[in-house]
Amino acid sequence: MSALRQHLLLFATIALALIVLGVGVVLGRLRQRLMRSEHERRRAADELNRRLSELFSLQELSYVLSDSLELDRIVEQVVRYAVRFLDAQGALLALVGEGPNDPLQVAAAEGTLAPLRGQTIQGDDTGLVARSTGREHLELIRKSGGAGEAGPGAEPTMIAKGIQAAAAAAVPLRSHGTVIGTLIITDPREGVFVPEDIRLLSTLATHAAVVIANARFFEMVRRAKEQWETAFDALSEGIAVVDDEGRVRRSNRSLAALLGAPLPNVVGTPLGEALLGKPNALHELLAATRRGERPAPLVARSDRLRRTVRVNAARIPGAATEQSIVVMVEDVTEQQALETQLVQSEKLAAVGQLVSGVAHELNNPLTSIVGLSEFLLEQKELGKKDRGHLQVIHEQAERAGRIVRNLLTFARKGSAERVPVDLNDVIRRTLSLTAYDLKLKDITVERELSGALPDVFGDRHGLQQVVLNLLTNAAHAVAENPRERPRQITVSTWFDGQVHLRVADTGPGISDEVAQSVFTPFFTTKEPGKGTGPTPCDPR
């Protein structure tokens, strides 16, 4: 029994030891599995944290980039965030030019690549920047200068002329299938690019390419808009875009200047009322234009602006609404005055020919009268009374002859020859022509003509026209003077190294507003038929 008990006890001990050993093995395996699971969990947690960090970083960059459409600000932010994300020592962003042969422009650079900021890189440069724009995918340069790992003695990589790096990554920026630039990152943390860096860099480049392409498109539209607005405002004619009610939706500066209002105040106003003072002044013109017709320009006198305007209208091709019409307003006041002057010149030319013919016809009988009166005055048997009458006849015939000769001189056509001219003689002859008209208007003329006046070199007929215009204007100015105010014109000449002519009158003078336009050709304040203003002539 004791032996059996000992065997049973030994068997139990062995069984217990086996059980303990099995439990230990199971516990050991279980512990290994738990440790492996904890490691995988930590690795998964680290990966998740890294992905979340990348996501938050990209989200932060998205907010920054979406805040502006300025290209310079965008490229600076992309480079700055690239250095921050990858903990790199340098980064740059180069953009492709608009033309096929344009060099690359380094738009932004940070860190060790900062010296390249603002520089241009030619397409035939052997560095990584120029080379990467011809690649389809990201190019990675490790410390060895190739795709595989190598020893520490490898040569650095050329980024651009004069700039090198031990490790670099270049990713082309593509938008709509076209390379618009390249993003270069050099010398990341620990000296190598890990797969997570490559993934983040690719995502950053994709996002940056879209934003940069949008910024470039916006810049192109902005420049085109500025060029259009510059051309729009540079036109001397007034331009306005009007709606279906005839209200101005857009205007250039010339129209605002014509209307005498600030440019913002012109927008929204009825064009017909602002231009011609009548709400429906342009109704027929705009209505015909909306129907697709090509109406004749409207020429009208604006009492409000004291100008004559010509208005043209046309539909805008491809406009959003059929009612959009562009209206061109031209100030034709001077043009009409010129046309009137041309018509008047033709009339004067005809009158000049008539006067010339009449003067020649009058000259013959006047010559006979002067000759016969001189012959009779030589007769000794004439009485004193008859001699006095004949003397009057002779003097008046001589005076009439002088008037006829002045008319012939004034009406004679001739080329504008520059010859020595006695200005005082021109003044005397012109005063002789106007003496009768001035006498009828009770206007006296004072002459202050210098006796030491040298001849001037100019066109005699042009100078006579100038003096006649000045005398005529002065006569018009003093003709309306009240009785207590004298009607006097003073013509004076003097020489102080230059020959001066001055025609002064006792009229009401010229207001400051009118004085600004006194030398404008054909400008006048007179009623129609009383003058067209100063004619553009060069009396030198």
C-alpha positions as CSV (number, residue, x, y, z in Angstrom):
1,M,0.0,0.0,0.0
2,S,2.8,2.3,0.9
3,A,4.5,1.6,-2.4
4,L,1.3,2.2,-4.3
5,R,0.8,5.4,-2.5
6,Q,4.2,6.5,-3.4
7,H,3.6,5.7,-7.0
8,L,0.3,7.6,-7.0
9,L,2.0,10.5,-5.3
10,L,4.8,10.5,-7.8
11,F,2.3,10.3,-10.6
12,A,0.3,13.1,-9.2
13,T,3.5,15.2,-8.8
14,I,4.4,14.5,-12.4
15,A,0.9,15.3,-13.6
16,L,0.9,18.5,-11.6
17,A,4.3,19.5,-13.0
18,L,3.0,18.8,-16.5
19,I,0.0,20.9,-15.9
20,V,2.1,23.8,-14.4
21,L,4.4,23.5,-17.4
22,G,1.5,23.6,-19.9
23,V,0.0,26.6,-18.1
24,G,3.3,28.3,-18.2
25,V,3.7,27.7,-21.9
26,V,0.1,28.9,-22.6
27,L,0.7,32.0,-20.4
28,G,4.0,32.7,-22.2
29,R,2.4,32.4,-25.6
30,L,-0.5,34.6,-24.4
31,R,2.0,37.1,-23.1
32,Q,3.8,37.2,-26.5
33,R,0.5,37.7,-28.3
34,L,-0.4,40.5,-25.9
35,M,2.9,42.2,-26.4
36,R,2.7,41.9,-30.2
37,S,-0.9,43.3,-30.2
38,E,0.3,46.2,-28.0
39,H,3.1,47.0,-30.4
40,E,0.8,46.9,-33.4
41,R,-1.7,49.0,-31.6
42,R,1.0,51.6,-30.8
43,R,2.2,51.5,-34.3
44,A,-1.4,51.9,-35.6
45,A,-1.9,54.8,-33.1
46,D,1.3,56.4,-34.3
47,E,0.3,56.1,-37.9
48,L,-3.1,57.5,-37.1
49,N,-1.6,60.4,-35.3
50,R,0.8,61.1,-38.2
51,R,-2.0,61.0,-40.7
52,L,-4.1,63.3,-38.5
53,S,-1.2,65.7,-38.2
54,E,-0.8,65.7,-42.0
55,L,-4.5,66.2,-42.5
56,F,-4.6,69.1,-40.0
57,S,-1.5,70.6,-41.6
58,L,-3.0,70.4,-45.1
59,Q,-6.3,71.8,-43.8
60,E,-4.4,74.7,-42.2
61,L,-2.6,75.3,-45.6
62,S,-6.0,75.1,-47.4
63,Y,-7.4,77.8,-45.2
64,V,-4.3,80.0,-45.7
65,L,-4.3,79.6,-49.5
66,S,-8.1,80.1,-49.9
67,D,-7.8,83.4,-48.1
68,S,-6.1,85.1,-51.0
69,L,-5.9,85.0,-54.8
70,E,-2.6,86.9,-54.9
71,L,0.0,84.8,-56.6
72,D,3.0,86.1,-54.7
73,R,1.3,85.4,-51.3
74,I,0.3,81.9,-52.4
75,V,3.7,80.7,-53.5
76,E,5.3,82.1,-50.4
77,Q,2.9,80.2,-48.2
78,V,3.4,77.0,-50.1
79,V,7.1,77.1,-49.7
80,R,6.9,78.1,-46.0
81,Y,4.6,75.3,-45.2
82,A,6.7,72.8,-47.2
83,V,9.7,73.6,-45.1
84,R,7.6,73.3,-41.9
85,F,5.8,70.0,-42.9
86,L,9.0,68.2,-43.9
87,D,11.3,69.9,-41.5
88,A,13.6,70.7,-44.5
89,Q,16.5,73.0,-44.7
90,G,15.4,74.6,-48.0
91,A,12.6,74.9,-50.4
92,L,11.7,76.8,-53.6
93,L,8.9,77.2,-56.1
94,A,9.6,78.1,-59.7
95,L,7.0,79.0,-62.2
96,V,7.0,78.4,-66.0
97,G,6.8,81.5,-68.2
98,E,3.9,82.3,-70.4
99,G,5.9,81.8,-73.6
100,P,7.4,78.4,-74.7
101,N,10.9,79.8,-74.6
102,D,10.5,81.9,-71.4
103,P,12.9,81.1,-68.5
104,L,11.7,79.7,-65.2
105,Q,11.0,82.3,-62.5
106,V,11.8,81.5,-58.9
107,A,8.7,83.0,-57.3
108,A,9.5,82.0,-53.7
109,A,12.4,80.4,-51.8
110,E,13.2,79.7,-48.1
111,G,16.2,78.5,-46.1
112,T,19.3,77.4,-47.9
113,L,17.6,78.1,-51.3
114,A,16.7,81.7,-50.4
115,P,19.5,83.2,-52.6
116,L,17.6,81.9,-55.6
117,R,14.5,84.0,-54.8
118,G,13.5,86.3,-57.8
119,Q,16.1,84.8,-60.1
120,T,15.4,83.3,-63.6
121,I,16.6,79.9,-64.6
122,Q,17.0,79.1,-68.3
123,G,15.5,75.9,-69.7
124,D,18.9,74.5,-70.7
125,D,20.2,74.7,-67.1
126,T,21.5,71.3,-65.9
127,G,20.2,71.7,-62.4
128,L,17.3,69.9,-60.8
129,V,15.0,72.9,-61.0
130,A,15.0,73.1,-64.8
131,R,15.2,69.3,-65.2
132,S,12.2,68.6,-63.1
133,T,9.8,70.6,-65.3
134,G,10.2,68.1,-68.1
135,R,9.4,65.1,-65.8
136,E,6.0,63.5,-65.3
137,H,6.5,62.4,-61.7
138,L,8.3,63.2,-58.6
139,E,12.1,63.0,-58.8
140,L,13.9,61.9,-55.6
141,I,17.6,62.5,-55.1
142,R,19.2,60.7,-52.1
143,K,22.5,61.4,-50.5
144,S,24.2,59.2,-53.1
145,G,22.9,61.3,-55.9
146,G,21.0,58.4,-57.3
147,A,18.1,56.2,-56.6
148,G,19.8,53.8,-54.1
149,E,21.7,54.3,-50.9
150,A,25.4,54.8,-51.0
151,G,28.3,55.9,-48.8
152,P,28.7,59.3,-47.2
153,G,31.3,60.4,-49.7
154,A,28.9,60.9,-52.6
155,E,28.8,64.2,-54.4
156,P,25.9,66.6,-53.7
157,T,23.2,67.3,-56.3
158,M,23.1,70.6,-58.3
159,I,19.8,72.4,-57.7
160,A,20.6,75.4,-59.9
161,K,23.8,77.2,-60.9
162,G,25.8,77.8,-57.7
163,I,23.4,76.0,-55.3
164,Q,23.8,72.3,-54.2
165,A,22.1,70.0,-51.8
166,A,22.9,66.5,-50.3
167,A,19.3,65.3,-50.7
168,A,16.4,66.8,-52.7
169,A,13.0,66.0,-54.0
170,A,11.4,67.7,-57.0
171,V,7.8,67.4,-57.9
172,P,6.3,69.1,-61.0
173,L,3.2,71.2,-60.5
174,R,0.6,70.1,-63.1
175,S,-2.7,71.6,-63.8
176,H,-5.1,70.5,-66.6
177,G,-2.3,68.3,-68.0
178,T,0.2,71.2,-68.2
179,V,3.3,71.8,-66.1
180,I,3.0,75.2,-64.6
181,G,6.0,75.0,-62.3
182,T,8.0,72.9,-59.9
183,L,8.4,72.5,-56.1
184,I,11.9,71.7,-54.8
185,I,12.6,70.4,-51.2
186,T,16.2,70.0,-50.0
187,D,17.8,68.2,-47.0
188,P,14.9,66.9,-44.9
189,R,15.1,65.8,-41.3
190,E,17.5,62.9,-40.8
191,G,18.9,63.5,-44.3
192,V,16.4,61.2,-46.1
193,F,12.9,61.3,-47.4
194,V,10.7,58.7,-45.8
195,P,7.6,57.4,-47.6
196,E,5.4,59.6,-45.4
197,D,7.3,62.6,-46.7
198,I,6.9,61.6,-50.3
199,R,3.2,61.1,-49.8
200,L,2.8,64.5,-48.0
201,L,4.9,66.3,-50.7
202,S,2.8,64.8,-53.5
203,T,-0.4,65.9,-51.8
204,L,1.0,69.4,-51.2
205,A,2.1,69.7,-54.8
206,T,-1.3,68.7,-56.2
207,H,-3.1,71.1,-54.0
208,A,-0.7,73.9,-54.7
209,A,-0.9,73.4,-58.5
210,V,-4.6,73.9,-58.4
211,V,-4.5,77.0,-56.3
212,I,-1.6,78.5,-58.3
213,A,-3.4,77.8,-61.6
214,N,-6.5,79.6,-60.3
215,A,-4.4,82.5,-59.0
216,R,-2.8,82.8,-62.5
217,F,-6.1,82.7,-64.2
218,F,-7.5,85.4,-61.8
219,E,-4.4,87.5,-62.5
220,M,-4.9,87.2,-66.2
221,V,-8.5,88.2,-65.9
222,R,-7.6,91.1,-63.7
223,R,-5.0,92.4,-66.1
224,A,-7.4,92.0,-69.0
225,K,-10.0,93.9,-67.0
226,E,-7.5,96.7,-66.2
227,Q,-6.5,96.9,-69.9
228,W,-10.1,97.1,-71.0
229,E,-10.9,99.7,-68.4
230,T,-7.9,101.8,-69.3
231,A,-8.9,101.7,-73.0
232,F,-12.5,102.4,-72.0
233,D,-11.5,105.5,-70.0
234,A,-8.9,106.6,-72.5
235,L,-11.5,107.2,-75.3
236,S,-12.2,110.9,-75.9
237,E,-15.8,110.0,-76.7
238,G,-18.3,109.4,-73.9
239,I,-19.2,105.8,-73.6
240,A,-22.1,104.3,-71.6
241,V,-23.8,100.9,-71.2
242,V,-27.5,101.4,-70.6
243,D,-30.2,99.0,-69.5
244,D,-33.7,98.6,-70.9
245,E,-34.9,101.8,-69.1
246,G,-32.1,103.9,-70.5
247,R,-30.3,104.2,-67.2
248,V,-26.5,104.2,-67.2
249,R,-25.0,101.0,-65.8
250,R,-21.4,101.8,-66.8
251,S,-19.7,104.9,-67.9
252,N,-16.2,106.1,-68.9
253,R,-14.6,109.3,-67.6
254,S,-15.1,111.2,-70.8
255,L,-18.9,111.0,-70.4
256,A,-18.7,112.0,-66.8
257,A,-16.6,115.0,-67.7
258,L,-19.1,115.9,-70.5
259,L,-22.0,115.7,-68.0
260,G,-19.9,117.6,-65.4
261,A,-20.5,115.0,-62.7
262,P,-18.3,112.6,-60.8
263,L,-18.1,109.2,-62.3
264,P,-19.9,107.3,-59.5
265,N,-22.8,109.8,-59.7
266,V,-23.3,109.1,-63.4
267,V,-24.1,105.4,-62.9
268,G,-27.9,104.9,-62.4
269,T,-28.9,108.2,-64.0
270,P,-31.2,108.3,-67.1
271,L,-28.9,109.1,-69.9
272,G,-31.4,111.0,-72.0
273,E,-32.3,113.3,-69.1
274,A,-28.7,113.9,-68.0
275,L,-27.5,114.5,-71.6
276,L,-30.4,116.5,-73.2
277,G,-32.6,117.4,-70.2
278,K,-35.5,115.3,-71.5
279,P,-36.4,111.9,-70.0
280,N,-37.4,110.4,-73.4
281,A,-34.9,112.2,-75.5
282,L,-33.2,108.9,-76.5
283,H,-36.2,106.6,-76.4
284,E,-36.6,106.2,-80.2
285,L,-32.9,105.7,-80.7
286,L,-32.6,103.0,-78.0
287,A,-35.8,101.3,-79.1
288,A,-34.7,101.0,-82.7
289,T,-31.4,99.6,-81.5
290,R,-33.1,97.0,-79.4
291,R,-35.1,95.8,-82.4
292,G,-31.8,95.1,-84.2
293,E,-32.0,98.2,-86.4
294,R,-29.1,100.5,-87.1
295,P,-30.6,104.0,-86.6
296,A,-28.9,107.1,-87.8
297,P,-27.0,109.1,-85.1
298,L,-29.0,111.6,-83.2
299,V,-27.5,115.1,-83.3
300,A,-29.0,117.6,-80.8
301,R,-28.2,120.8,-79.0
302,S,-28.1,120.4,-75.2
303,D,-29.3,123.5,-73.5
304,R,-28.2,122.0,-70.2
305,L,-24.6,121.4,-71.3
306,R,-24.5,124.3,-73.8
307,R,-23.0,121.8,-76.3
308,T,-24.0,120.0,-79.4
309,V,-23.8,116.2,-79.1
310,R,-24.0,113.3,-81.5
311,V,-25.3,110.1,-80.0
312,N,-24.8,106.6,-81.5
313,A,-26.2,103.3,-80.1
314,A,-25.5,99.6,-80.7
315,R,-26.4,96.3,-79.1
316,I,-23.6,94.6,-77.3
317,P,-22.9,91.3,-79.1
318,G,-23.3,88.3,-76.8
319,A,-24.9,90.3,-74.0
320,A,-26.7,88.5,-71.2
321,T,-29.9,90.4,-72.0
322,E,-31.1,91.8,-75.3
323,Q,-31.6,95.2,-73.6
324,S,-27.9,95.8,-73.0
325,I,-26.9,98.7,-75.3
326,V,-23.7,100.7,-75.6
327,V,-24.1,104.4,-76.3
328,M,-21.4,106.6,-77.7
329,V,-21.7,110.4,-77.1
330,E,-19.5,112.8,-79.1
331,D,-19.2,116.5,-78.5
332,V,-19.5,118.0,-82.0
333,T,-19.8,121.6,-80.9
334,E,-16.4,122.6,-82.4
335,Q,-16.9,120.4,-85.4
336,Q,-20.2,122.1,-86.2
337,A,-18.5,125.5,-85.6
338,L,-15.8,124.5,-88.0
339,E,-18.4,123.4,-90.6
340,T,-20.2,126.7,-90.1
341,Q,-16.9,128.5,-90.5
342,L,-16.2,126.6,-93.7
343,V,-19.6,127.5,-95.1
344,Q,-19.0,131.1,-94.1
345,S,-15.6,131.0,-95.7
346,E,-17.1,129.9,-98.9
347,K,-19.6,132.7,-98.7
348,L,-16.9,135.2,-98.0
349,A,-14.9,133.9,-100.9
350,A,-17.9,134.4,-103.1
351,V,-18.4,137.9,-101.6
352,G,-14.7,138.6,-102.1
353,Q,-15.0,137.8,-105.8
354,L,-18.1,140.0,-106.1
355,V,-16.4,142.8,-104.2
356,S,-13.3,142.5,-106.4
357,G,-15.4,142.7,-109.5
358,V,-17.5,145.7,-108.2
359,A,-14.4,147.4,-107.0
360,H,-12.9,147.2,-110.5
361,E,-16.1,148.5,-112.0
362,L,-16.2,151.4,-109.5
363,N,-12.5,152.2,-110.0
364,N,-13.1,153.2,-113.7
365,P,-15.8,155.9,-113.0
366,L,-13.9,157.1,-109.9
367,T,-10.8,157.6,-112.0
368,S,-12.8,159.6,-114.5
369,I,-14.4,161.7,-111.7
370,V,-11.0,162.4,-110.1
371,G,-9.4,163.3,-113.5
372,L,-12.2,165.6,-114.6
373,S,-12.4,167.3,-111.2
374,E,-8.7,168.0,-111.3
375,F,-9.1,169.3,-114.9
376,L,-11.9,171.6,-113.9
377,L,-10.0,172.8,-110.8
378,E,-7.3,174.0,-113.1
379,Q,-9.7,176.3,-114.9
380,K,-9.1,179.9,-113.8
381,E,-12.5,181.3,-114.7
382,L,-14.2,179.1,-112.0
383,G,-15.9,181.0,-109.2
384,K,-15.0,180.5,-105.6
385,K,-18.2,178.6,-104.8
386,D,-17.9,176.3,-107.8
387,R,-14.2,175.7,-107.0
388,G,-15.2,174.7,-103.4
389,H,-17.8,172.2,-104.7
390,L,-15.3,170.8,-107.2
391,Q,-12.8,170.4,-104.3
392,V,-15.3,168.4,-102.3
393,I,-16.0,166.2,-105.3
394,H,-12.3,165.6,-105.8
395,E,-11.6,164.8,-102.2
396,Q,-14.5,162.4,-101.9
397,A,-13.6,160.7,-105.1
398,E,-10.1,160.2,-103.8
399,R,-11.5,158.9,-100.6
400,A,-13.8,156.5,-102.5
401,G,-10.8,155.4,-104.5
402,R,-8.8,154.6,-101.4
403,I,-11.8,152.6,-100.1
404,V,-11.9,150.7,-103.3
405,R,-8.2,150.0,-103.2
406,N,-8.5,148.7,-99.6
407,L,-11.3,146.4,-100.7
408,L,-9.3,145.1,-103.5
409,T,-6.3,144.5,-101.2
410,F,-8.5,142.7,-98.7
411,A,-10.5,140.6,-101.2
412,R,-7.5,139.7,-103.3
413,K,-6.6,136.1,-103.1
414,G,-2.9,135.3,-102.6
415,S,-0.7,132.6,-101.2
416,A,0.4,133.0,-97.6
417,E,3.8,134.5,-98.3
418,R,6.0,135.6,-95.4
419,V,7.3,139.0,-96.3
420,P,8.2,142.1,-94.4
421,V,5.0,143.9,-93.4
422,D,4.4,147.4,-92.0
423,L,2.0,146.5,-89.1
424,N,1.0,150.2,-88.7
425,D,0.0,150.4,-92.3
426,V,-2.1,147.2,-92.0
427,I,-3.8,148.8,-89.0
428,R,-4.5,152.1,-90.8
429,R,-5.9,150.3,-93.9
430,T,-8.2,148.1,-91.7
431,L,-9.4,151.1,-89.8
432,S,-10.3,152.7,-93.1
433,L,-12.4,149.7,-94.0
434,T,-14.3,149.8,-90.7
435,A,-14.5,153.6,-90.2
436,Y,-18.0,154.0,-91.6
437,D,-19.4,151.1,-89.5
438,L,-17.8,152.3,-86.3
439,K,-19.1,155.8,-87.0
440,L,-22.6,154.6,-87.3
441,K,-22.3,152.9,-83.9
442,D,-20.9,156.0,-82.3
443,I,-17.6,154.3,-81.5
444,T,-14.4,156.3,-81.4
445,V,-11.0,154.9,-82.1
446,E,-7.8,156.1,-80.5
447,R,-4.6,155.3,-82.3
448,E,-1.4,154.9,-80.3
449,L,0.9,153.6,-83.1
450,S,4.6,153.7,-82.4
451,G,6.7,155.6,-85.0
452,A,9.7,153.4,-84.4
453,L,8.0,150.1,-85.2
454,P,10.1,147.9,-87.5
455,D,8.5,145.7,-90.2
456,V,7.4,142.2,-89.1
457,F,8.0,139.1,-91.1
458,G,4.6,137.5,-91.9
459,D,1.5,137.2,-94.1
460,R,0.0,140.6,-94.8
461,H,-3.5,139.3,-95.5
462,G,-3.4,137.1,-92.5
463,L,-2.4,140.0,-90.3
464,Q,-5.2,142.1,-91.7
465,Q,-7.7,139.4,-91.0
466,V,-6.5,139.3,-87.4
467,V,-6.7,143.0,-86.9
468,L,-10.2,143.0,-88.5
469,N,-11.4,140.3,-86.2
470,L,-10.1,142.1,-83.1
471,L,-11.7,145.4,-84.2
472,T,-15.0,143.6,-85.0
473,N,-15.0,141.9,-81.6
474,A,-14.2,145.1,-79.8
475,A,-17.0,146.9,-81.7
476,H,-19.5,144.2,-80.6
477,A,-18.3,144.5,-77.0
478,V,-18.8,148.3,-76.7
479,A,-21.9,148.5,-78.9
480,E,-24.2,147.6,-76.0
481,N,-22.6,150.1,-73.5
482,P,-25.1,152.3,-71.7
483,R,-25.0,156.1,-72.6
484,E,-23.0,157.1,-69.5
485,R,-20.2,154.6,-70.5
486,P,-18.0,155.7,-73.5
487,R,-17.8,153.5,-76.6
488,Q,-14.1,153.6,-77.3
489,I,-11.5,151.3,-78.9
490,T,-7.8,151.9,-78.4
491,V,-5.3,150.4,-80.9
492,S,-1.7,150.6,-79.8
493,T,1.6,149.2,-81.0
494,W,5.1,149.3,-79.4
495,F,8.5,147.7,-79.8
496,D,10.6,146.3,-76.9
497,G,12.7,143.8,-78.8
498,Q,9.4,142.3,-80.1
499,V,6.6,144.0,-82.0
500,H,3.3,144.2,-79.9
501,L,-0.2,145.0,-81.0
502,R,-3.0,145.6,-78.5
503,V,-6.7,146.3,-79.1
504,A,-8.5,147.4,-76.0
505,D,-12.1,148.5,-75.5
506,T,-14.4,149.9,-72.9
507,G,-16.8,146.9,-73.0
508,P,-17.9,144.7,-70.1
509,G,-14.9,142.5,-70.3
510,I,-14.6,138.7,-70.2
511,S,-15.7,136.5,-67.3
512,D,-13.3,134.0,-65.8
513,E,-15.4,131.1,-67.1
514,V,-15.3,132.4,-70.7
515,A,-11.6,133.4,-70.4
516,Q,-10.6,129.7,-70.1
517,S,-11.9,129.1,-73.7
518,V,-11.0,132.4,-75.3
519,F,-8.2,130.8,-77.4
520,T,-10.3,127.8,-78.5
521,P,-10.9,127.9,-82.3
522,F,-14.5,129.1,-83.2
523,F,-15.5,129.5,-79.5
524,T,-18.0,132.3,-79.2
525,T,-20.7,133.6,-76.9
526,K,-22.5,135.5,-79.6
527,E,-25.8,134.6,-81.1
528,P,-25.9,132.7,-84.4
529,G,-24.9,135.0,-87.3
530,K,-22.9,137.4,-85.1
531,G,-19.6,135.5,-85.1
532,T,-17.9,132.2,-84.8
533,G,-15.1,133.0,-82.5
534,P,-11.4,133.4,-83.2
535,T,-10.2,131.7,-86.4
536,P,-7.2,129.5,-86.2
537,C,-4.6,131.5,-88.2
538,D,-0.8,132.0,-87.8
539,P,0.0,135.7,-88.6
540,R,3.7,135.3,-88.1
